Amino acid sequence: MERKAIHDQIGQVRLHGPGPSDVPDSVLEALSSKTIGHLDPDFLRVMDQTQEMLREVLRTKNRMTIPISGTGSSGMETLVANLVEPGDRVAVVRNGVFGGRIADEVSRFGGQVVAINVEWGRTVEPEQVKEALSSGDCRALFLVHAETSTGALQPQMKEIGQLAHEHDALFLVDAVTSLGGTEVKVDEWGIDAAYSGTQKCLSVPPGLSPITLNERAMDKLRNRRTPVQSWYFDLTMIEEYWNEGGARKYHHTAPVNMIFALHEGLRLILEEGLDAVFERHRKNAAALQAGLESLGFTYIVEKAEERLPMLHAVFLPEGADEGKLRKQLRAECSLEIGGGLGDFAGKAWRIGLMGHSCREEKVEALLRDIRSVIVQEHGGPSA
């Protein structure tokens, strides 16, 4: 059998699904840098710089701000494994697939889930949070800031964080889709711990999950009644490897080249400026929304102010076969778009405008290709 190198087998696919996003050339160059040891002094310097840049993007001063080895789900498991003990009551907002995954994780680690069930496509109201937290001794409140399965952006984060603290609960946040594409203010919103992923708005290949924990969360970790059940994600050991300026204790072999790539991805974001990055996402999201609505698409999230700028979850025009059209776009236009998840499987698209994929010229090309398949297969406006 003839064997070809990977780069000879893959095409130039434009990534406009729910992740990964297009990766800038300089990030790919960083990824392909010469591999060095994970305790090499040059690599330790890159680690320190990466932590500092992560703090800037997360808007936090938390000492424990590091990339965890693994995709965004590894960050989720890290927070649950370290901050939830068997028997702990944990309030979890379930308004999409990823809120459901968090609840599953909490249960697997022995926590008691206090579910705050919200209709998919909607966000949770502070009164619903208050009611759940008032029902018992909840050790934590967990919610998804940007629900990738529905395209919903949770507002009132600061108010919800205050409610969690008033009830002596940790405020834990999934920022996988939001980080780098819209405001995430860890310190200002009172977030005790959060996690994200590299493959969405940071425009770095999948493989790392940035996390951050404040001292309130670290105190919870240090005063656990039981050992952390996961050895690989045990932050009491991992923090000794990421100990800035001190002795580094080996825990596991860090993904050196992925951290090189993250370093470059963060550098590009901060070079552009966070406010400019967020404005670029808002501007291009508005252009995409106008184009999609002119073709008969409708948004899952009804309130415009609660829609993600970087992830557009939409119902197709009546009569359109979402699976057939997505396959056609991939085959004929080298364009990747995501299908619906959970309740919306087979009914909706999830179109990403994340990070490097969020450019004016890319939005124009994206709309042109979507318009062509809609018109070709199902009729509709041609301009």
C-alpha positions as CSV (number, residue, x, y, z in Angstrom):
1,M,0.0,0.0,0.0
2,E,1.3,3.4,-0.9
3,R,1.9,5.6,2.1
4,K,1.9,9.4,1.8
5,A,2.9,12.0,4.3
6,I,0.0,13.6,6.2
7,H,0.4,17.0,4.5
8,D,0.0,15.3,1.1
9,Q,-3.3,13.7,2.2
10,I,-5.2,16.7,3.6
11,G,-6.7,19.6,1.6
12,Q,-7.0,23.3,2.4
13,V,-10.2,23.1,4.4
14,R,-11.7,26.3,5.6
15,L,-12.7,25.8,9.2
16,H,-16.1,27.4,10.1
17,G,-17.4,24.7,12.4
18,P,-17.6,24.8,16.2
19,G,-13.9,24.2,16.4
20,P,-11.1,23.9,15.6
21,S,-10.6,27.2,13.9
22,D,-8.1,28.2,11.2
23,V,-4.6,28.4,12.6
24,P,-2.2,31.3,11.6
25,D,1.0,30.3,9.8
26,S,3.2,31.7,12.6
27,V,1.4,29.4,15.1
28,L,2.0,26.4,12.9
29,E,5.7,27.5,12.6
30,A,5.9,27.6,16.4
31,L,4.4,24.2,16.6
32,S,7.0,22.8,14.3
33,S,9.9,24.3,16.2
34,K,12.7,22.0,17.4
35,T,11.5,20.0,20.3
36,I,13.5,20.5,23.5
37,G,13.2,19.0,27.0
38,H,10.3,19.9,29.3
39,L,12.8,21.0,32.0
40,D,15.1,22.9,29.6
41,P,15.8,26.4,30.8
42,D,14.7,27.8,27.5
43,F,11.4,26.0,27.8
44,L,10.9,27.1,31.4
45,R,11.2,30.7,30.2
46,V,8.5,30.1,27.5
47,M,6.3,28.5,30.3
48,D,6.6,31.7,32.4
49,Q,5.7,33.9,29.4
50,T,2.8,31.7,28.5
51,Q,1.4,32.0,32.0
52,E,1.7,35.8,32.0
53,M,-0.1,36.1,28.6
54,L,-2.9,33.7,29.7
55,R,-3.5,36.0,32.7
56,E,-3.9,39.0,30.4
57,V,-6.4,37.2,28.2
58,L,-8.3,35.8,31.2
59,R,-8.2,39.2,32.9
60,T,-6.9,37.7,36.1
61,K,-3.9,37.9,38.5
62,N,-4.3,34.3,39.6
63,R,-1.0,32.6,40.3
64,M,-2.4,29.2,39.3
65,T,-3.0,30.0,35.6
66,I,-1.6,27.3,33.4
67,P,-2.4,25.2,30.3
68,I,-3.5,21.6,31.2
69,S,-2.4,18.8,28.8
70,G,-5.4,17.8,26.9
71,T,-8.4,19.4,25.1
72,G,-11.0,21.5,26.7
73,S,-12.6,18.5,28.3
74,S,-9.4,17.9,30.3
75,G,-9.9,21.4,31.9
76,M,-13.4,20.4,32.8
77,E,-12.2,17.2,34.4
78,T,-9.4,19.0,36.2
79,L,-11.7,21.4,37.9
80,V,-14.2,18.7,38.9
81,A,-11.5,16.3,40.1
82,N,-9.8,18.9,42.2
83,L,-12.7,20.9,43.5
84,V,-15.5,18.4,44.0
85,E,-15.4,15.7,46.6
86,P,-17.7,12.7,47.1
87,G,-20.9,13.9,48.6
88,D,-20.5,17.6,47.7
89,R,-23.6,19.2,46.4
90,V,-22.9,21.1,43.2
91,A,-25.4,23.3,41.4
92,V,-25.0,22.9,37.6
93,V,-26.8,25.0,35.0
94,R,-27.9,22.6,32.2
95,N,-29.0,24.6,29.1
96,G,-27.1,22.6,26.5
97,V,-24.8,19.7,25.8
98,F,-21.9,21.0,27.8
99,G,-23.8,21.8,30.9
100,G,-25.0,18.2,30.7
101,R,-21.4,17.0,30.4
102,I,-20.4,19.0,33.5
103,A,-23.3,17.4,35.5
104,D,-22.1,13.9,34.3
105,E,-18.5,14.7,35.4
106,V,-19.7,15.8,38.8
107,S,-21.7,12.6,39.3
108,R,-18.8,10.4,38.2
109,F,-16.6,12.0,40.8
110,G,-19.2,11.4,43.5
111,G,-20.8,14.8,43.7
112,Q,-24.5,15.4,44.1
113,V,-25.8,17.4,41.2
114,V,-28.4,20.1,42.0
115,A,-29.6,20.6,38.4
116,I,-30.7,24.1,37.2
117,N,-32.5,23.0,34.0
118,V,-33.0,25.7,31.4
119,E,-34.6,25.4,28.0
120,W,-31.9,24.9,25.3
121,G,-31.2,28.2,23.6
122,R,-31.9,30.3,26.7
123,T,-29.7,31.4,29.5
124,V,-30.1,31.1,33.3
125,E,-31.7,33.9,35.3
126,P,-30.0,35.0,38.6
127,E,-33.3,34.2,40.4
128,Q,-33.0,30.6,39.2
129,V,-29.5,30.4,40.5
130,K,-30.5,31.9,43.8
131,E,-33.3,29.4,44.3
132,A,-31.0,26.5,43.6
133,L,-28.3,27.7,45.9
134,S,-30.8,28.4,48.7
135,S,-32.1,24.9,48.6
136,G,-29.1,23.4,50.4
137,D,-25.4,23.5,51.2
138,C,-24.0,23.7,47.6
139,R,-20.2,23.7,47.6
140,A,-20.0,25.1,44.0
141,L,-22.0,26.5,41.1
142,F,-21.0,25.4,37.7
143,L,-22.1,27.1,34.4
144,V,-21.1,27.4,30.8
145,H,-20.3,31.0,29.7
146,A,-20.7,30.2,26.0
147,E,-22.8,27.2,25.2
148,T,-21.4,25.8,22.0
149,S,-24.4,23.5,21.3
150,T,-26.9,26.4,21.2
151,G,-24.9,29.6,20.6
152,A,-26.0,31.1,23.8
153,L,-23.8,33.7,25.7
154,Q,-24.6,33.9,29.5
155,P,-25.1,37.5,30.6
156,Q,-25.1,38.8,34.2
157,M,-21.9,36.9,35.1
158,K,-20.9,39.3,37.9
159,E,-24.3,39.1,39.5
160,I,-24.3,35.3,39.4
161,G,-20.8,35.2,40.8
162,Q,-21.9,37.4,43.7
163,L,-24.8,35.0,44.4
164,A,-22.4,32.0,44.5
165,H,-20.2,33.8,47.0
166,E,-23.1,34.9,49.2
167,H,-24.0,31.2,49.5
168,D,-20.4,30.2,50.2
169,A,-20.1,28.3,46.9
170,L,-17.3,28.3,44.4
171,F,-18.1,29.9,41.0
172,L,-16.8,27.6,38.3
173,V,-17.0,28.5,34.6
174,D,-16.6,26.8,31.2
175,A,-15.0,29.4,29.0
176,V,-14.0,27.1,26.2
177,T,-15.7,28.9,23.3
178,S,-15.7,32.4,24.8
179,L,-12.0,33.0,25.6
180,G,-10.3,35.1,23.0
181,G,-13.5,36.0,21.2
182,T,-15.5,38.0,23.8
183,E,-15.0,39.4,27.3
184,V,-14.0,36.9,30.0
185,K,-13.2,38.8,33.2
186,V,-12.2,36.3,35.7
187,D,-11.4,38.6,38.6
188,E,-14.1,41.2,38.0
189,W,-16.8,38.6,37.7
190,G,-15.7,36.7,40.9
191,I,-14.9,33.5,39.0
192,D,-13.1,31.1,41.3
193,A,-11.9,28.7,38.6
194,A,-12.4,28.5,34.9
195,Y,-11.2,26.4,31.9
196,S,-11.0,26.9,28.2
197,G,-9.5,25.3,25.1
198,T,-6.9,26.3,22.6
199,Q,-8.7,25.3,19.4
200,K,-11.5,27.9,19.3
201,C,-10.9,31.6,19.5
202,L,-7.3,31.3,20.5
203,S,-6.7,29.7,17.0
204,V,-4.2,27.1,18.3
205,P,-4.5,23.4,17.4
206,P,-6.5,21.3,19.8
207,G,-4.5,19.8,22.7
208,L,-4.3,22.2,25.6
209,S,-6.9,23.5,28.1
210,P,-6.0,26.8,29.8
211,I,-7.2,26.9,33.4
212,T,-7.1,29.4,36.2
213,L,-7.9,29.0,39.9
214,N,-7.9,31.8,42.5
215,E,-6.7,31.4,46.1
216,R,-10.3,30.7,47.3
217,A,-10.4,27.6,45.0
218,M,-6.8,26.6,45.9
219,D,-7.8,26.7,49.6
220,K,-10.6,24.3,48.8
221,L,-8.1,22.1,47.1
222,R,-5.5,22.2,49.9
223,N,-8.2,21.4,52.5
224,R,-9.8,18.5,50.8
225,R,-11.1,15.7,53.0
226,T,-10.1,13.1,50.5
227,P,-7.2,12.8,48.0
228,V,-7.8,14.0,44.4
229,Q,-9.1,11.0,42.6
230,S,-7.2,11.7,39.3
231,W,-3.4,11.4,39.5
232,Y,-2.9,12.9,36.0
233,F,-5.0,16.0,36.8
234,D,-4.0,16.4,40.5
235,L,-3.1,20.1,40.8
236,T,-1.4,19.7,44.1
237,M,1.4,18.0,42.1
238,I,1.0,19.8,38.8
239,E,1.4,23.2,40.5
240,E,4.9,22.2,41.6
241,Y,6.0,21.8,38.0
242,W,4.5,25.2,37.0
243,N,6.1,26.9,40.1
244,E,7.3,30.1,38.5
245,G,10.8,31.1,39.7
246,G,11.2,28.1,42.0
247,A,12.2,24.5,41.9
248,R,10.3,22.6,39.2
249,K,9.2,19.0,40.1
250,Y,8.6,16.6,37.3
251,H,5.0,15.4,37.1
252,H,4.4,14.4,33.4
253,T,6.1,15.2,30.2
254,A,4.6,18.5,29.1
255,P,3.5,18.8,25.4
256,V,6.4,21.1,24.6
257,N,5.5,22.1,21.0
258,M,1.9,22.7,21.8
259,I,2.9,25.2,24.5
260,F,5.2,26.8,21.9
261,A,2.1,27.1,19.7
262,L,-0.1,28.5,22.5
263,H,2.6,31.1,23.3
264,E,2.5,32.3,19.7
265,G,-1.3,32.3,19.6
266,L,-1.5,34.4,22.7
267,R,1.2,36.8,21.5
268,L,-0.8,37.4,18.3
269,I,-4.0,38.2,20.3
270,L,-2.3,40.6,22.6
271,E,-0.4,42.2,19.8
272,E,-3.8,43.0,18.1
273,G,-5.2,44.1,21.4
274,L,-8.1,42.4,23.2
275,D,-10.6,45.2,22.6
276,A,-9.8,45.1,18.8
277,V,-10.1,41.3,18.8
278,F,-13.6,41.5,20.4
279,E,-14.7,44.3,18.1
280,R,-13.6,42.2,15.1
281,H,-15.7,39.3,16.3
282,R,-18.7,41.5,16.9
283,K,-18.5,43.3,13.5
284,N,-18.1,40.1,11.5
285,A,-20.8,38.3,13.5
286,A,-23.2,41.1,12.5
287,A,-22.3,40.7,8.8
288,L,-22.8,36.9,9.0
289,Q,-26.1,37.2,10.8
290,A,-27.5,39.7,8.2
291,G,-26.4,37.4,5.4
292,L,-27.8,34.2,7.0
293,E,-31.2,35.8,7.8
294,S,-31.4,37.1,4.2
295,L,-31.2,33.4,3.1
296,G,-34.0,32.3,5.5
297,F,-31.9,31.0,8.4
298,T,-33.2,31.7,11.9
299,Y,-31.3,31.7,15.2
300,I,-31.8,29.2,18.0
301,V,-31.2,31.9,20.5
302,E,-34.1,34.3,20.3
303,K,-32.5,37.3,22.1
304,A,-29.9,39.0,20.0
305,E,-27.9,40.2,23.0
306,E,-27.5,36.6,24.2
307,R,-26.1,35.3,21.0
308,L,-22.4,34.3,20.7
309,P,-20.5,36.4,18.1
310,M,-18.2,33.5,17.4
311,L,-20.7,30.6,17.1
312,H,-23.9,30.9,15.1
313,A,-26.4,28.2,15.9
314,V,-29.1,28.4,13.2
315,F,-32.1,26.5,11.9
316,L,-32.0,26.1,8.1
317,P,-34.6,27.4,5.6
318,E,-37.6,25.2,5.5
319,G,-37.1,22.1,3.4
320,A,-33.3,22.2,3.5
321,D,-31.5,18.9,4.2
322,E,-28.8,20.1,6.7
323,G,-26.6,17.0,6.4
324,K,-26.7,16.9,2.6
325,L,-25.8,20.6,2.3
326,R,-23.0,20.3,4.8
327,K,-21.5,17.4,2.9
328,Q,-21.9,19.4,-0.3
329,L,-20.1,22.4,1.2
330,R,-17.2,20.2,2.3
331,A,-16.9,18.3,-1.0
332,E,-17.3,21.2,-3.4
333,C,-16.1,24.2,-1.4
334,S,-13.6,22.7,1.1
335,L,-15.8,24.3,3.8
336,E,-16.4,22.8,7.2
337,I,-19.6,23.7,9.1
338,G,-20.9,21.9,12.2
339,G,-24.2,20.1,12.6
340,G,-26.5,20.4,15.6
341,L,-25.9,18.6,18.8
342,G,-28.3,17.0,21.2
343,D,-31.9,18.3,20.8
344,F,-30.8,20.1,17.5
345,A,-29.1,17.1,15.8
346,G,-30.2,17.0,12.2
347,K,-32.1,20.3,12.6
348,A,-29.5,23.0,12.8
349,W,-26.0,24.2,11.8
350,R,-23.3,25.6,14.1
351,I,-21.2,28.1,12.1
352,G,-18.0,29.2,13.7
353,L,-16.4,32.7,13.4
354,M,-13.6,32.0,15.8
355,G,-10.2,33.7,16.1
356,H,-8.3,33.5,12.8
357,S,-11.4,32.3,11.0
358,C,-13.1,35.5,11.9
359,R,-12.0,37.8,9.1
360,E,-14.1,40.0,6.8
361,E,-12.9,38.3,3.6
362,K,-13.7,34.8,5.1
363,V,-17.2,35.9,6.1
364,E,-17.8,37.0,2.5
365,A,-16.5,33.7,1.1
366,L,-18.5,31.7,3.7
367,L,-21.8,33.5,2.8
368,R,-21.1,33.2,-0.9
369,D,-20.7,29.4,-0.7
370,I,-23.7,28.9,1.6
371,R,-25.8,31.0,-0.8
372,S,-24.7,28.9,-3.8
373,V,-25.7,25.6,-2.3
374,I,-29.0,26.9,-0.9
375,V,-29.9,28.4,-4.3
376,Q,-28.7,25.4,-6.2
377,E,-30.5,22.7,-4.2
378,H,-33.5,24.5,-2.8
379,G,-34.1,27.7,-4.6
380,G,-34.1,31.1,-2.8
381,P,-32.6,34.5,-3.1
382,S,-29.5,34.6,-5.3
383,A,-28.2,37.9,-4.1
